[in-house]
Amino acid sequence: MADYDVIIAGGGLAGTIAAQSVSHYSKQGLKILVVDRNSSFLPGRKSVGGWICGDAVSKEAVDYMSERIKVNWTDPEIEHKVKGVMAFSPNRETSIPFDGDGYMLNRQKLPERQNERSMKMGINFDFEVNLTGLIYDGSQVVGVQGVDNKNKQPYKKTAKIVIDATGITSMLRNQIQNTTKIERKVDRRDVESTGRHIMYFENGEEDLSEFDPDYCIIHLDQDIAPGGYGWVFPKGKNKVNIGLGVEKTLLDKRNKRLGKNDNVSMLIDQYVARNRAIKNPKLSTDPEDKNNATGNFQVSVRRQNDCLVANGYMLVGDAAWMPKPLDAGGIGPALVAGTIIGKCAVEAIQKGDVTEKGLWNYNKEFINEYGYKTAGLEVFRRLIQTLTNEQIDYGMKHFLGNLDVEAISKGEHPDFSALGKLGMIIRGALNKKLADGLKFTTQQNRWLTEHYYNYPDSPEGFADWSQKLHKVLDESNAKLEQFQN
């Protein structure tokens, strides 16, 4: 007999939401264990730098979770409320709003509160355990194994289902032996190197394109954050989460173009120093930030894993590459997926089928709620990464209509199919190329969205579906490389 009904590997945000969802949907009827490599004092910590993140999440995503699994976030985990996100063009002349009302979270306090809630629900925790692999019975995953760092002893625990929430570099996913459907490794070009500081500051010049206590600010600029963006997210009137993300090969090209040798940390320091609204910034020494004030991390910016389940095994959060391809936001999709995965795990256990087939519905439910749009956004992101600052300025000023802004505000691909038909004068060959690129990504997005809505109802249809997906993605990437040249 298994030690637990469900083991959640990884005690970060996606892991604890998944555990709470299993508890809720089973009416606390299942035995649940969360295994975390961190100590109980620093639960769910991503790295020695802390919980490296922009800390922002839409109210819509939090409401999605709380309405379904009855977990309500309050003060102190919600540190500051915002009215949305503003993305600025490199020349700061154009800005587009998206995401709507949202929250800035305290990522050090949030896991403490999450664990308190989880324990009250009867969820068990094992801390300071390094998981190194899965346990199999034939082709069925039946548990996890690793090392208990408290006593340096081998660690083994069994369960009907293992939910993998161990992050982007998951060893469990990388070594999985009972499926060929789950992708193991992420392409280097689909990873952003990010870093940020949490700082207090004195008021400098008033400039709402540099700091706004009501809005999270994003700066698109291929010199400041090549292949990514800079962010200035308010945590109060004089407190900020400020950082940026870059794509490594594009940083190398930027350095070559400008004759520089900057790394991510240097870029962040330059970005902070350049901000005129933020005077005399100092890293936060607040007790609730002391293990989280500064750090760097890697985040994926692609569609979620093409398949999220195997016999006895499910993926969620960063381990499934769920952060949004366009802005690397990972909290929202983790809340949605964590809520859904618990429901699907409980249903599979209640039906007595925890095979790949019995868990398959999780793929469908996540795609229909959120995942249908990610492949199209991945293609759109790759196009944006090829653009110069001048093209981004021109495109944001001349090509974005109200409907496009509305689509972006919902996290959808804008519709650029009418570009060029409107009789607009597109100045210069580069901007004609950009218009063609935007029309192309719109066309690809339509196909990809429909293809994801037609995700197979059972594992038998996956090979054909996957083959068609990769053919279109490969064609898209080849075409986008032409736009770059």
C-alpha positions, -999 to +999 in steps of 0.1 A: +000+000+000+013+035-009+025+059+019+003+087+004-024+092-022-006+122-037+030+134-033+038+169-045+075+173-053+085+209-047+070+232-020+069+264-041+039+283-052+026+258-078+033+229-054+014+243-025-016+254-046-017+219-061-017+204-026-044+227-014-065+219-045-061+181-039-072+187-004-102+208-014-115+186-041-111+154-020-128+172+009-096+164+029-102+128+021-068+120+006-034+117+023-011+144+008+026+150+012+046+180+000+084+174-003+106+205-002+144+208-005+143+240+017+141+243+054+107+250+071+120+286+077+125+293+040+098+272+023+096+270-014+127+291-020+139+290-056+176+296-049+200+310-023+190+345-037+154+339-025+121+338-044+134+357-075+104+370-093+086+402-104+061+395-076+032+406-098+000+387-104-034+397-119-064+398-096-082+376-122-057+347-116-060+350-078-098+351-080-097+320-103-079+301-076-097+314-045-132+310-059-125+273-068-104+260-039-115+286-012-080+299-004-080+336+001-049+358+000-048+389+022-022+411+039+008+405+044+012+382+014-005+409-007+019+438-003+004+464-027-025+467-052-020+479-087-044+489-115-025+471-143+007+470-163+019+496-187+044+486-214+064+515-229+081+517-262+119+523-262+115+560-269+087+562-242+063+579-266+038+550-267+024+530-239-001+501-238-020+490-208-027+453-200-036+428-173-061+449-154-062+451-115-034+431-098-014+425-068+023+428-058+031+399-035+056+395-007+072+363-019+089+357+014+057+360+035+035+342+009+050+307+013+050+310+051+012+317+049+007+291+023+023+264+045+003+275+076-029+271+056-018+238+041-010+223+075-044+234+088-059+214+059-040+183+071-014+184+044+020+168+054+054+183+047+089+168+045+116+196+045+153+195+036+149+166+012+167+166-022+148+145-046+169+129-073+144+106-091+111+088-094+103+053-082+087+029-108+066-002-106+069-014-142+058+016-163+039+033-135+055+061-113+048+051-077+069+075-057+100+097-052+135+091-040+164+112-029+184+122+002+171+135+035+196+163+042+187+163+079+203+129+085+220+122+051+199+091+048+183+078+016+147+090+012+119+071-004+081+077-003+054+061-024+021+075-037-006+068-063+003+101-081+034+123-080+029+159-090+062+175-101+066+211-091+104+211-088+110+240-112+125+247-146+155+223-142+134+194-128+155+163-124+123+142-122+112+154-156+146+153-171+151+116-162+115+103-167+116+068-180+079+058-187+070+082-215+083+098-247+055+124-249+069+147-222+097+169-234+127+168-211+149+197-220+140+233-228+157+251-258+183+277-246+166+303-267+134+298-247+150+308-214+154+343-201+181+352-176+165+375-151+174+394-120+159+420-097+163+441-065+137+450-039+146+485-029+135+516-009+142+549-025+136+587-022+115+605-047+134+619-077+118+635-107+081+628-111+079+607-143+052+581-147+071+564-174+098+556-148+078+549-116+041+549-110+027+537-076-005+525-094+010+506-123+036+480-130+059+495-157+076+475-185+103+490-207+109+474-240+144+483-251+169+461-269+199+481-255+187+479-219+172+444-219+180+426-252+154+400-260+134+407-228+124+438-209+131+460-179+105+463-151+097+488-124+069+473-102+057+494-073+055+478-038+044+511-022+051+548-027+088+544-020+094+507-025+100+489-057+108+456-073+131+466-102+148+443-126+151+429-161+153+398-182+175+391-213+180+363-238+216+352-237+224+351-274+207+385-280+227+399-250+259+387-268+248+404-300+239+436-281+273+437-264+291+432-297+270+459-314+277+484-286+313+473-278+304+463-243+308+433-220+278+436-198+261+407-179+227+406-164+238+420-130+256+449-146+226+457-168+203+458-137+226+482-119+227+505-150+189+503-153+185+513-116+210+542-119+193+555-151+159+558-134+153+595-127+122+589-105+142+567-081+167+586-060+192+570-035+179+535-038+189+510-011+182+472-009+153+465+015+164+454+050+128+447+061+126+413+080+100+401+054+126+408+026+158+399+043+162+365+025+148+379-008+162+414-014+183+406-045+191+378-069+192+363-104+173+334-119+163+316-151+128+315-164+112+298-195+093+318-221+077+292-243+045+272-245+039+247-217+053+211-221+035+195-250+023+167-226+018+172-189+012+136-177+026+101-177+016+070-158+013+082-121+030+115-129+019+151-135+037+184-142+028+219-129+043+254-128+079+261-139+086+224-141+060+223-170+074+256-185+042+274-178+054+311-174+037+332-201+059+333-233+055+371-238+063+384-203+076+354-183+049+359-158+047+326-139+024+332-109-008+335-129-005+302-148+008+285-116-024+295-099-046+283-127-027+250-133-023+243-096-061+246-092-068+224-122-042+197-114-056+190-079-091+185-093-079+162-121-057+142-097-086+136-073-109+126-102-084+100-114-079+085-079-117+084-074-121+066-107-093+042-098-072+051-129-040+069-124-024+059-157-015+083-184-050+078-198-067+084-165-047+116-160-050+128-196-079+152-189-055+175-171-039+183-205-072+192-219-085+213-190-053+234-187-052+240-224-089+250-226-084+274-197-050+289-204-026+268-225-044+273-259-027+307-264+009+300-254+023+286-287+010+316-306+026+339-280+058+320-283+060+328-320+050+364-314+078+367-287+104+353-312+094+380-337+096+408-312+131+396-302+142+401-338+132+438-338+153+469-335+142+497-310+132+518-340+109+490-353+094+486-318+088+523-316+071+524-350+051+493-345+037+503-311+028+538-325+014+529-359+003+492-358-015+488-325-052+496-326-077+495-298-086+458-305-050+448-305-044+465-271-076+448-258-062+414-270-028+421-253-047+431-221-062+396-220-029+379-227-039+371-262-021+375-296-031+408-312-047+406-347-025+422-372-040+405-403-054+438-417-020+455-417-012+470-451-049+466-462-058+498-444-040+520-469-016+532-443+018+545-454+044+522-440+076+541-440+108+522-450+116+487-459+123+476-422+087+487-412+073+469-443+092+438-431+078+443-396+042+446-409+047+413-428+061+397-397+031+408-376+007+395-402+026+362-403+025+357-365-013+365-365-018+338-392+003+313-373-015+321-340-049+313-355-037+279-366-019+272-333-049+282-312-073+260-332-047+232-330-045+234-292-083+235-289-082+202-309-057+186-284-063+149-285-089+134-262-067+104-254-030+095-256-035+076-289-040+108-308-009+126-294+018+115-319-001+129-349-011+161-330+025+166-319+040+160-353+017+187-368+025+211-340+063+208-344+061+211-382+043+245-379+066+257-351+097+247-371+083+265-402+075+296-380+110+297-366+126+294-400+104+322-414+112+345-384+149+339-390+144+353-425+127+384-410+158+389-389+182+388-418 
